[in-house]
Amino acid sequence: MKKMLMKIAALAGGAGVVGYMYFKKHPEKIEMMKCAAKDASRTIYNKLDEEQ
């Protein structure tokens, strides 16, 4: 069990480093994700307001 958790932690850490390096070279992707999250939350709030 402990070895499995260590492997999962190592994989998650490696994925975090790779993700950090990718987004460091492509900052426009972060901005696109921020805009997508804002649009999604705006849509959800609008639908909730319509139901009330």
Buried (B, 14 or more C-beta within 10 A) or exposed (E): EEEEEEEEEEEEEEEEEEEEEEEEEEEEEEEEEEEEEEEEEEEEEEEEEEEE
